[in-house]
């Protein structure tokens, strides 16, 4: 008796570990009963000495006949996951799970005798090795392909290629068929008949591409995909093929037709318009990148990421050329940086070259007005963003004219004060609703030097007041609801 062991209760209430290889490679191809037998009996292995660990009990619990359970174990033995140790008494040993490569499966030699003989009759240009045969067996059992269906596939492949064809090609064709649900002799024959019926059309496509050879199975399948799945006509396929003559063959043709299908372009007119627009976008991309000083070998990603988006927003090439020059002058040398600029103009509703130029002209004119104010008040410097914000408040919010603002600027300069004091005067005028030139001049004349000095002193007193941090925080919080 073993020194250590699980109690029967712990064995029943614990966990059964399932290898991921079983879930990924074996379970999808097995029947429900086969999976049920494997998992339940794997669980029984946790308690091998239990009296119920026998064939009769397993049949009753799973509601299966003895023959069904034995057939399941025979299947798992062929898959290399169990070993039937004894038939009387019936005894099973579970084996370690290895990848579903076919090398770990036990097969009866006579099971594939007819299959082997037929394959040797078809592939006469070389010897079929045991490894190759084992790959065929694995394919049949994994994908549940009829052996005679695989024979048909191999025969067709040798016709297209040669009778010395390598087995990876046969396996690839068979897997593709199986993934389409083509696993029986009937469905394989139907598939090949469909390909043969389109052979004349495929030859025309090859000729349009400048290829003087027969189409292989992959190319025939591609053609059927374009016609049956994508919905292109033979005429459209031929026209696109002619545009690619001796440039990329079936691979490039498939890339283009797939792109047109994704773009929902099915007629020559639609495709031509799209292609012309694509050429336009590529030329725009090259010009923009050249102007800002960036270079790419392939502009596909530039078009997809930036140019197409800008074009969809309504920006024409002339506007993008102008903005790229703007970026260069502002030392913006990346497409991301230009994209930020374009986005800002777009939010302002500025899309056309004319509207962008008008906006920039208005900014320049506005800066010239602000510069007059700065010169009048005695400030020799460039216009800042703070100046623009303040000037916008005076003109747009408080509705004072340039002449009125210059009156206040001149008065402030004569009294020896800066732009902050000027803003204070304009704010006072706004609060008292003083809007006419005469009223403004009268208000300025009534301000005495002593009042100005007192006001300045009071301002200094206020600024030097020792407010607490909590008081300042309260004031700052109260400004959250103020709309700017």
Secondary structure as UniProt FT lines:
FT   HELIX           8..13
FT   HELIX           20..21
FT   HELIX           22..26
FT   HELIX           27..29
FT   HELIX           32..44
FT   HELIX           45..47
FT   TURN            48..49
FT   TURN            51..52
FT   HELIX           55..62
FT   HELIX           66..78
FT   TURN            79..80
FT   STRAND          82..87
FT   TURN            88..89
FT   STRAND          90..94
FT   TURN            103..104
FT   HELIX           109..112
FT   HELIX           113..122
FT   HELIX           130..143
FT   HELIX           147..160
FT   TURN            163..164
FT   HELIX           167..179
FT   TURN            180..181
FT   HELIX           185..197
FT   HELIX           199..208
FT   TURN            209..210
FT   HELIX           217..224
FT   HELIX           225..230
FT   HELIX           234..243
FT   TURN            244..248
FT   HELIX           249..262
FT   TURN            263..264
FT   HELIX           268..292
FT   HELIX           300..302
FT   HELIX           303..307
FT   HELIX           308..312
FT   TURN            313..314
FT   HELIX           317..329
FT   TURN            330..331
FT   HELIX           335..347
FT   TURN            348..349
FT   HELIX           353..377
FT   HELIX           385..392
FT   HELIX           393..397
FT   HELIX           402..414
FT   TURN            415..416
FT   HELIX           419..431
FT   TURN            432..433
FT   HELIX           437..446
FT   HELIX           449..463
FT   HELIX           469..478
FT   TURN            479..481
//
